[in-house]
Amino acid sequence: MRWARLAVAGVTVVVVAGCAARDAGDTWRTKETASASATPSAAGARPLSAGKLRSLLLRDADVPQAESTTEQGPVPRYDPPVRVPGPGCQDVFDTLVAHHASASVIQDFWWRGKRWGGRTWLASYADTGAAERFRKLTRGLKVCETLVGQTPEGKLNSRISLVKGAAFGDEAVTFDLSSTGPDGTALVNHHTLVRVGTLIVDMSDRGAERPPRFPADVVIREQLDRLTRAPRS
């Protein structure tokens, strides 16, 4: 993937995703999706293709508050990989860009006035790759404070703040990425990453301060429901 594709400006990790999912930790506090996973994270599990991943994304009708949605995929990896120094930081960055995934796709949600409101990044891993990647992500988030590096699209400089989140999917983690924009304004993006079997989905929003807020809680609820109920074959 390219941060330019992840973000409208495509300069920093912060612009990559979002913040309105903040309320989801309180409004969607459930573990119902865990037992319904149709893609167990077990040795021998085959990854899904980009085409199959696209079929698992939401439709416009699933998020009626959004003006429209757009899908991208398969998402290319950075080649060579972007290097992010600091304990655990490489694992956090690699998970955010689905670097070790077999395939990944992105869906953007366009909010009122054609503003980019939120994003879903869905990635598929082979065998136990999703569970291993999630373990590295959660360990990295405990020790990495800032993502700093240089991508082909621009400088990466984002502070990490863990947020108390919901318990859904097989495992989940929530955190903010914050930085300072070109005009000096604070940019805060809220990420909710959930593992469902061999899939990892990053649901985020750009954290726009002015109302109406993008309904990230609706996206999380609808997307997880679709992942756990849709056939995988």
VOPADO-302088 format. One record per residue (C-alpha): z, y, x; residue in three letters. Coordinates in nm, 2 decimals. Example, Ala and Ser with C-alpha at 12.3 -4.5 7.8 and 13.67 -1.06 7.14 Angstrom:
residues 2
<r><Z>0.78</Z><Y>-0.45</Y><X>1.23</X><res>ALA</res></r>
<r><Z>0.71</Z><Y>-0.11</Y><X>1.37</X><res>SER</res></r>
//
This chain:
residues 233
<r><Z>0.00</Z><Y>0.00</Y><X>0.00</X><res>MET</res></r>
<r><Z>-0.03</Z><Y>0.36</Y><X>0.10</X><res>ARG</res></r>
<r><Z>0.23</Z><Y>0.61</Y><X>0.02</X><res>TRP</res></r>
<r><Z>-0.06</Z><Y>0.83</Y><X>-0.10</X><res>ALA</res></r>
<r><Z>-0.11</Z><Y>0.58</Y><X>-0.37</X><res>ARG</res></r>
<r><Z>0.26</Z><Y>0.55</Y><X>-0.44</X><res>LEU</res></r>
<r><Z>0.32</Z><Y>0.92</Y><X>-0.47</X><res>ALA</res></r>
<r><Z>0.13</Z><Y>1.21</Y><X>-0.60</X><res>VAL</res></r>
<r><Z>0.19</Z><Y>1.40</Y><X>-0.28</X><res>ALA</res></r>
<r><Z>0.21</Z><Y>1.08</Y><X>-0.07</X><res>GLY</res></r>
<r><Z>0.42</Z><Y>1.24</Y><X>0.21</X><res>VAL</res></r>
<r><Z>0.77</Z><Y>1.09</Y><X>0.19</X><res>THR</res></r>
<r><Z>0.93</Z><Y>0.78</Y><X>0.06</X><res>VAL</res></r>
<r><Z>1.12</Z><Y>0.99</Y><X>-0.18</X><res>VAL</res></r>
<r><Z>0.80</Z><Y>1.09</Y><X>-0.36</X><res>VAL</res></r>
<r><Z>0.72</Z><Y>0.73</Y><X>-0.40</X><res>VAL</res></r>
<r><Z>0.92</Z><Y>0.66</Y><X>-0.70</X><res>ALA</res></r>
<r><Z>1.20</Z><Y>0.77</Y><X>-0.91</X><res>GLY</res></r>
<r><Z>1.52</Z><Y>0.87</Y><X>-1.06</X><res>CYS</res></r>
<r><Z>1.54</Z><Y>0.85</Y><X>-1.44</X><res>ALA</res></r>
<r><Z>1.63</Z><Y>0.49</Y><X>-1.43</X><res>ALA</res></r>
<r><Z>1.98</Z><Y>0.63</Y><X>-1.36</X><res>ARG</res></r>
<r><Z>2.07</Z><Y>0.58</Y><X>-1.72</X><res>ASP</res></r>
<r><Z>1.94</Z><Y>0.22</Y><X>-1.72</X><res>ALA</res></r>
<r><Z>2.25</Z><Y>0.10</Y><X>-1.54</X><res>GLY</res></r>
<r><Z>2.46</Z><Y>0.18</Y><X>-1.84</X><res>ASP</res></r>
<r><Z>2.22</Z><Y>0.13</Y><X>-2.13</X><res>THR</res></r>
<r><Z>2.07</Z><Y>-0.20</Y><X>-2.01</X><res>TRP</res></r>
<r><Z>2.37</Z><Y>-0.38</Y><X>-1.86</X><res>ARG</res></r>
<r><Z>2.27</Z><Y>-0.74</Y><X>-1.93</X><res>THR</res></r>
<r><Z>2.20</Z><Y>-1.07</Y><X>-1.75</X><res>LYS</res></r>
<r><Z>1.99</Z><Y>-1.22</Y><X>-2.03</X><res>GLU</res></r>
<r><Z>1.67</Z><Y>-1.22</Y><X>-1.81</X><res>THR</res></r>
<r><Z>1.83</Z><Y>-1.44</Y><X>-1.54</X><res>ALA</res></r>
<r><Z>1.81</Z><Y>-1.77</Y><X>-1.73</X><res>SER</res></r>
<r><Z>1.47</Z><Y>-1.70</Y><X>-1.87</X><res>ALA</res></r>
<r><Z>1.29</Z><Y>-1.67</Y><X>-1.54</X><res>SER</res></r>
<r><Z>0.98</Z><Y>-1.89</Y><X>-1.53</X><res>ALA</res></r>
<r><Z>0.92</Z><Y>-1.85</Y><X>-1.16</X><res>THR</res></r>
<r><Z>1.22</Z><Y>-2.02</Y><X>-0.98</X><res>PRO</res></r>
<r><Z>1.27</Z><Y>-1.90</Y><X>-0.63</X><res>SER</res></r>
<r><Z>1.23</Z><Y>-2.25</Y><X>-0.47</X><res>ALA</res></r>
<r><Z>1.05</Z><Y>-2.40</Y><X>-0.18</X><res>ALA</res></r>
<r><Z>0.69</Z><Y>-2.49</Y><X>-0.28</X><res>GLY</res></r>
<r><Z>0.66</Z><Y>-2.22</Y><X>-0.54</X><res>ALA</res></r>
<r><Z>0.31</Z><Y>-2.07</Y><X>-0.54</X><res>ARG</res></r>
<r><Z>0.26</Z><Y>-1.69</Y><X>-0.54</X><res>PRO</res></r>
<r><Z>0.07</Z><Y>-1.52</Y><X>-0.82</X><res>LEU</res></r>
<r><Z>-0.26</Z><Y>-1.34</Y><X>-0.76</X><res>SER</res></r>
<r><Z>-0.31</Z><Y>-0.97</Y><X>-0.80</X><res>ALA</res></r>
<r><Z>-0.50</Z><Y>-1.04</Y><X>-1.12</X><res>GLY</res></r>
<r><Z>-0.21</Z><Y>-1.24</Y><X>-1.27</X><res>LYS</res></r>
<r><Z>0.04</Z><Y>-0.97</Y><X>-1.17</X><res>LEU</res></r>
<r><Z>-0.17</Z><Y>-0.71</Y><X>-1.35</X><res>ARG</res></r>
<r><Z>-0.15</Z><Y>-0.92</Y><X>-1.67</X><res>SER</res></r>
<r><Z>0.23</Z><Y>-0.90</Y><X>-1.65</X><res>LEU</res></r>
<r><Z>0.24</Z><Y>-0.52</Y><X>-1.64</X><res>LEU</res></r>
<r><Z>0.31</Z><Y>-0.32</Y><X>-1.95</X><res>LEU</res></r>
<r><Z>0.05</Z><Y>-0.19</Y><X>-2.19</X><res>ARG</res></r>
<r><Z>0.03</Z><Y>0.17</Y><X>-2.32</X><res>ASP</res></r>
<r><Z>0.18</Z><Y>0.06</Y><X>-2.65</X><res>ALA</res></r>
<r><Z>0.49</Z><Y>-0.08</Y><X>-2.47</X><res>ASP</res></r>
<r><Z>0.59</Z><Y>0.27</Y><X>-2.37</X><res>VAL</res></r>
<r><Z>0.48</Z><Y>0.50</Y><X>-2.65</X><res>PRO</res></r>
<r><Z>0.66</Z><Y>0.80</Y><X>-2.50</X><res>GLN</res></r>
<r><Z>0.42</Z><Y>0.80</Y><X>-2.20</X><res>ALA</res></r>
<r><Z>0.08</Z><Y>0.97</Y><X>-2.24</X><res>GLU</res></r>
<r><Z>-0.10</Z><Y>0.70</Y><X>-2.05</X><res>SER</res></r>
<r><Z>-0.06</Z><Y>0.44</Y><X>-1.78</X><res>THR</res></r>
<r><Z>-0.28</Z><Y>0.35</Y><X>-1.48</X><res>THR</res></r>
<r><Z>-0.29</Z><Y>0.03</Y><X>-1.28</X><res>GLU</res></r>
<r><Z>-0.38</Z><Y>-0.02</Y><X>-0.92</X><res>GLN</res></r>
<r><Z>-0.41</Z><Y>-0.34</Y><X>-0.71</X><res>GLY</res></r>
<r><Z>-0.41</Z><Y>-0.54</Y><X>-0.51</X><res>PRO</res></r>
<r><Z>-0.21</Z><Y>-0.30</Y><X>-0.29</X><res>VAL</res></r>
<r><Z>-0.31</Z><Y>-0.31</Y><X>0.08</X><res>PRO</res></r>
<r><Z>-0.04</Z><Y>-0.34</Y><X>0.35</X><res>ARG</res></r>
<r><Z>0.00</Z><Y>-0.10</Y><X>0.63</X><res>TYR</res></r>
<r><Z>-0.19</Z><Y>-0.24</Y><X>0.93</X><res>ASP</res></r>
<r><Z>-0.04</Z><Y>-0.20</Y><X>1.18</X><res>PRO</res></r>
<r><Z>0.30</Z><Y>-0.19</Y><X>1.01</X><res>PRO</res></r>
<r><Z>0.49</Z><Y>0.13</Y><X>0.99</X><res>VAL</res></r>
<r><Z>0.80</Z><Y>0.12</Y><X>1.22</X><res>ARG</res></r>
<r><Z>1.12</Z><Y>0.25</Y><X>1.08</X><res>VAL</res></r>
<r><Z>1.41</Z><Y>0.27</Y><X>1.33</X><res>PRO</res></r>
<r><Z>1.78</Z><Y>0.21</Y><X>1.25</X><res>GLY</res></r>
<r><Z>1.99</Z><Y>-0.09</Y><X>1.15</X><res>PRO</res></r>
<r><Z>1.85</Z><Y>-0.25</Y><X>0.83</X><res>GLY</res></r>
<r><Z>1.60</Z><Y>0.03</Y><X>0.77</X><res>CYS</res></r>
<r><Z>1.29</Z><Y>-0.17</Y><X>0.84</X><res>GLN</res></r>
<r><Z>1.39</Z><Y>-0.43</Y><X>0.58</X><res>ASP</res></r>
<r><Z>1.45</Z><Y>-0.16</Y><X>0.32</X><res>VAL</res></r>
<r><Z>1.11</Z><Y>0.00</Y><X>0.39</X><res>PHE</res></r>
<r><Z>0.92</Z><Y>-0.33</Y><X>0.40</X><res>ASP</res></r>
<r><Z>1.06</Z><Y>-0.43</Y><X>0.07</X><res>THR</res></r>
<r><Z>0.97</Z><Y>-0.09</Y><X>-0.09</X><res>LEU</res></r>
<r><Z>0.61</Z><Y>-0.13</Y><X>0.02</X><res>VAL</res></r>
<r><Z>0.60</Z><Y>-0.51</Y><X>-0.05</X><res>ALA</res></r>
<r><Z>0.49</Z><Y>-0.57</Y><X>0.31</X><res>HIS</res></r>
<r><Z>0.58</Z><Y>-0.94</Y><X>0.31</X><res>HIS</res></r>
<r><Z>0.45</Z><Y>-1.01</Y><X>-0.04</X><res>ALA</res></r>
<r><Z>0.15</Z><Y>-1.23</Y><X>-0.10</X><res>SER</res></r>
<r><Z>0.01</Z><Y>-0.98</Y><X>-0.35</X><res>ALA</res></r>
<r><Z>0.13</Z><Y>-0.67</Y><X>-0.53</X><res>SER</res></r>
<r><Z>0.02</Z><Y>-0.42</Y><X>-0.79</X><res>VAL</res></r>
<r><Z>0.13</Z><Y>-0.07</Y><X>-0.90</X><res>ILE</res></r>
<r><Z>0.14</Z><Y>0.08</Y><X>-1.24</X><res>GLN</res></r>
<r><Z>0.19</Z><Y>0.46</Y><X>-1.29</X><res>ASP</res></r>
<r><Z>0.32</Z><Y>0.62</Y><X>-1.60</X><res>PHE</res></r>
<r><Z>0.19</Z><Y>0.97</Y><X>-1.69</X><res>TRP</res></r>
<r><Z>0.45</Z><Y>1.18</Y><X>-1.87</X><res>TRP</res></r>
<r><Z>0.43</Z><Y>1.49</Y><X>-2.09</X><res>ARG</res></r>
<r><Z>0.16</Z><Y>1.73</Y><X>-1.97</X><res>GLY</res></r>
<r><Z>0.00</Z><Y>1.46</Y><X>-1.75</X><res>LYS</res></r>
<r><Z>0.30</Z><Y>1.47</Y><X>-1.51</X><res>ARG</res></r>
<r><Z>0.36</Z><Y>1.16</Y><X>-1.30</X><res>TRP</res></r>
<r><Z>0.68</Z><Y>1.03</Y><X>-1.45</X><res>GLY</res></r>
<r><Z>0.74</Z><Y>0.68</Y><X>-1.32</X><res>GLY</res></r>
<r><Z>0.61</Z><Y>0.38</Y><X>-1.14</X><res>ARG</res></r>
<r><Z>0.64</Z><Y>0.00</Y><X>-1.15</X><res>THR</res></r>
<r><Z>0.56</Z><Y>-0.19</Y><X>-0.83</X><res>TRP</res></r>
<r><Z>0.53</Z><Y>-0.57</Y><X>-0.89</X><res>LEU</res></r>
<r><Z>0.51</Z><Y>-0.81</Y><X>-0.60</X><res>ALA</res></r>
<r><Z>0.48</Z><Y>-1.19</Y><X>-0.58</X><res>SER</res></r>
<r><Z>0.62</Z><Y>-1.40</Y><X>-0.29</X><res>TYR</res></r>
<r><Z>0.56</Z><Y>-1.76</Y><X>-0.18</X><res>ALA</res></r>
<r><Z>0.83</Z><Y>-2.02</Y><X>-0.17</X><res>ASP</res></r>
<r><Z>1.17</Z><Y>-1.86</Y><X>-0.13</X><res>THR</res></r>
<r><Z>1.03</Z><Y>-1.54</Y><X>0.01</X><res>GLY</res></r>
<r><Z>1.15</Z><Y>-1.32</Y><X>-0.28</X><res>ALA</res></r>
<r><Z>1.51</Z><Y>-1.43</Y><X>-0.25</X><res>ALA</res></r>
<r><Z>1.50</Z><Y>-1.40</Y><X>0.13</X><res>GLU</res></r>
<r><Z>1.35</Z><Y>-1.05</Y><X>0.10</X><res>ARG</res></r>
<r><Z>1.61</Z><Y>-0.94</Y><X>-0.15</X><res>PHE</res></r>
<r><Z>1.89</Z><Y>-1.06</Y><X>0.08</X><res>ARG</res></r>
<r><Z>1.75</Z><Y>-0.85</Y><X>0.36</X><res>LYS</res></r>
<r><Z>1.71</Z><Y>-0.55</Y><X>0.13</X><res>LEU</res></r>
<r><Z>2.07</Z><Y>-0.56</Y><X>0.01</X><res>THR</res></r>
<r><Z>2.20</Z><Y>-0.61</Y><X>0.36</X><res>ARG</res></r>
<r><Z>1.98</Z><Y>-0.32</Y><X>0.48</X><res>GLY</res></r>
<r><Z>2.10</Z><Y>-0.09</Y><X>0.21</X><res>LEU</res></r>
<r><Z>2.46</Z><Y>-0.13</Y><X>0.33</X><res>LYS</res></r>
<r><Z>2.39</Z><Y>0.00</Y><X>0.68</X><res>VAL</res></r>
<r><Z>2.07</Z><Y>0.21</Y><X>0.66</X><res>CYS</res></r>
<r><Z>2.14</Z><Y>0.57</Y><X>0.57</X><res>GLU</res></r>
<r><Z>1.80</Z><Y>0.73</Y><X>0.63</X><res>THR</res></r>
<r><Z>1.44</Z><Y>0.61</Y><X>0.63</X><res>LEU</res></r>
<r><Z>1.26</Z><Y>0.80</Y><X>0.91</X><res>VAL</res></r>
<r><Z>0.91</Z><Y>0.73</Y><X>1.04</X><res>GLY</res></r>
<r><Z>0.55</Z><Y>0.83</Y><X>1.04</X><res>GLN</res></r>
<r><Z>0.30</Z><Y>0.69</Y><X>0.80</X><res>THR</res></r>
<r><Z>-0.08</Z><Y>0.75</Y><X>0.80</X><res>PRO</res></r>
<r><Z>-0.02</Z><Y>0.98</Y><X>0.50</X><res>GLU</res></r>
<r><Z>0.26</Z><Y>1.19</Y><X>0.65</X><res>GLY</res></r>
<r><Z>0.62</Z><Y>1.20</Y><X>0.77</X><res>LYS</res></r>
<r><Z>0.88</Z><Y>0.97</Y><X>0.61</X><res>LEU</res></r>
<r><Z>1.23</Z><Y>1.12</Y><X>0.59</X><res>ASN</res></r>
<r><Z>1.44</Z><Y>1.00</Y><X>0.30</X><res>SER</res></r>
<r><Z>1.82</Z><Y>0.97</Y><X>0.26</X><res>ARG</res></r>
<r><Z>1.95</Z><Y>0.66</Y><X>0.09</X><res>ILE</res></r>
<r><Z>2.24</Z><Y>0.66</Y><X>-0.17</X><res>SER</res></r>
<r><Z>2.35</Z><Y>0.35</Y><X>-0.34</X><res>LEU</res></r>
<r><Z>2.41</Z><Y>0.38</Y><X>-0.72</X><res>VAL</res></r>
<r><Z>2.61</Z><Y>0.16</Y><X>-0.94</X><res>LYS</res></r>
<r><Z>2.35</Z><Y>-0.03</Y><X>-1.14</X><res>GLY</res></r>
<r><Z>2.31</Z><Y>-0.29</Y><X>-1.40</X><res>ALA</res></r>
<r><Z>2.32</Z><Y>-0.67</Y><X>-1.37</X><res>ALA</res></r>
<r><Z>1.98</Z><Y>-0.81</Y><X>-1.48</X><res>PHE</res></r>
<r><Z>1.72</Z><Y>-1.05</Y><X>-1.35</X><res>GLY</res></r>
<r><Z>1.83</Z><Y>-1.30</Y><X>-1.09</X><res>ASP</res></r>
<r><Z>1.96</Z><Y>-1.01</Y><X>-0.89</X><res>GLU</res></r>
<r><Z>1.93</Z><Y>-0.63</Y><X>-0.89</X><res>ALA</res></r>
<r><Z>2.01</Z><Y>-0.33</Y><X>-0.69</X><res>VAL</res></r>
<r><Z>1.98</Z><Y>0.05</Y><X>-0.76</X><res>THR</res></r>
<r><Z>1.96</Z><Y>0.34</Y><X>-0.52</X><res>PHE</res></r>
<r><Z>1.84</Z><Y>0.69</Y><X>-0.48</X><res>ASP</res></r>
<r><Z>1.60</Z><Y>0.82</Y><X>-0.22</X><res>LEU</res></r>
<r><Z>1.63</Z><Y>1.20</Y><X>-0.16</X><res>SER</res></r>
<r><Z>1.45</Z><Y>1.45</Y><X>0.07</X><res>SER</res></r>
<r><Z>1.35</Z><Y>1.81</Y><X>0.08</X><res>THR</res></r>
<r><Z>1.01</Z><Y>1.90</Y><X>-0.05</X><res>GLY</res></r>
<r><Z>0.76</Z><Y>2.13</Y><X>0.12</X><res>PRO</res></r>
<r><Z>0.88</Z><Y>2.43</Y><X>-0.08</X><res>ASP</res></r>
<r><Z>1.25</Z><Y>2.36</Y><X>0.01</X><res>GLY</res></r>
<r><Z>1.34</Z><Y>2.20</Y><X>-0.33</X><res>THR</res></r>
<r><Z>1.54</Z><Y>1.88</Y><X>-0.34</X><res>ALA</res></r>
<r><Z>1.35</Z><Y>1.56</Y><X>-0.43</X><res>LEU</res></r>
<r><Z>1.54</Z><Y>1.27</Y><X>-0.57</X><res>VAL</res></r>
<r><Z>1.39</Z><Y>0.94</Y><X>-0.67</X><res>ASN</res></r>
<r><Z>1.58</Z><Y>0.66</Y><X>-0.84</X><res>HIS</res></r>
<r><Z>1.48</Z><Y>0.30</Y><X>-0.78</X><res>HIS</res></r>
<r><Z>1.59</Z><Y>-0.01</Y><X>-0.96</X><res>THR</res></r>
<r><Z>1.47</Z><Y>-0.33</Y><X>-0.78</X><res>LEU</res></r>
<r><Z>1.50</Z><Y>-0.66</Y><X>-0.96</X><res>VAL</res></r>
<r><Z>1.42</Z><Y>-1.01</Y><X>-0.85</X><res>ARG</res></r>
<r><Z>1.29</Z><Y>-1.25</Y><X>-1.12</X><res>VAL</res></r>
<r><Z>1.22</Z><Y>-1.58</Y><X>-0.96</X><res>GLY</res></r>
<r><Z>0.95</Z><Y>-1.53</Y><X>-0.70</X><res>THR</res></r>
<r><Z>0.87</Z><Y>-1.18</Y><X>-0.82</X><res>LEU</res></r>
<r><Z>1.03</Z><Y>-0.85</Y><X>-0.71</X><res>ILE</res></r>
<r><Z>0.97</Z><Y>-0.55</Y><X>-0.93</X><res>VAL</res></r>
<r><Z>1.06</Z><Y>-0.19</Y><X>-0.83</X><res>ASP</res></r>
<r><Z>1.09</Z><Y>0.04</Y><X>-1.13</X><res>MET</res></r>
<r><Z>1.14</Z><Y>0.40</Y><X>-1.05</X><res>SER</res></r>
<r><Z>1.08</Z><Y>0.76</Y><X>-1.16</X><res>ASP</res></r>
<r><Z>1.04</Z><Y>1.09</Y><X>-0.98</X><res>ARG</res></r>
<r><Z>1.36</Z><Y>1.24</Y><X>-1.11</X><res>GLY</res></r>
<r><Z>1.22</Z><Y>1.55</Y><X>-1.27</X><res>ALA</res></r>
<r><Z>1.50</Z><Y>1.77</Y><X>-1.37</X><res>GLU</res></r>
<r><Z>1.35</Z><Y>1.95</Y><X>-1.66</X><res>ARG</res></r>
<r><Z>1.35</Z><Y>1.77</Y><X>-2.00</X><res>PRO</res></r>
<r><Z>1.22</Z><Y>1.57</Y><X>-2.16</X><res>PRO</res></r>
<r><Z>1.32</Z><Y>1.30</Y><X>-1.91</X><res>ARG</res></r>
<r><Z>1.09</Z><Y>1.00</Y><X>-1.85</X><res>PHE</res></r>
<r><Z>1.23</Z><Y>0.70</Y><X>-2.05</X><res>PRO</res></r>
<r><Z>1.29</Z><Y>0.47</Y><X>-1.74</X><res>ALA</res></r>
<r><Z>1.54</Z><Y>0.26</Y><X>-1.94</X><res>ASP</res></r>
<r><Z>1.26</Z><Y>0.17</Y><X>-2.18</X><res>VAL</res></r>
<r><Z>1.03</Z><Y>0.07</Y><X>-1.89</X><res>VAL</res></r>
<r><Z>1.30</Z><Y>-0.15</Y><X>-1.73</X><res>ILE</res></r>
<r><Z>1.38</Z><Y>-0.32</Y><X>-2.06</X><res>ARG</res></r>
<r><Z>1.02</Z><Y>-0.38</Y><X>-2.16</X><res>GLU</res></r>
<r><Z>0.90</Z><Y>-0.49</Y><X>-1.82</X><res>GLN</res></r>
<r><Z>1.18</Z><Y>-0.74</Y><X>-1.76</X><res>LEU</res></r>
<r><Z>1.13</Z><Y>-0.88</Y><X>-2.10</X><res>ASP</res></r>
<r><Z>0.76</Z><Y>-0.93</Y><X>-2.03</X><res>ARG</res></r>
<r><Z>0.82</Z><Y>-1.09</Y><X>-1.69</X><res>LEU</res></r>
<r><Z>1.07</Z><Y>-1.34</Y><X>-1.83</X><res>THR</res></r>
<r><Z>0.88</Z><Y>-1.43</Y><X>-2.14</X><res>ARG</res></r>
<r><Z>0.51</Z><Y>-1.44</Y><X>-2.03</X><res>ALA</res></r>
<r><Z>0.36</Z><Y>-1.77</Y><X>-1.91</X><res>PRO</res></r>
<r><Z>0.31</Z><Y>-1.80</Y><X>-1.54</X><res>ARG</res></r>
<r><Z>0.03</Z><Y>-2.05</Y><X>-1.52</X><res>SER</res></r>
//
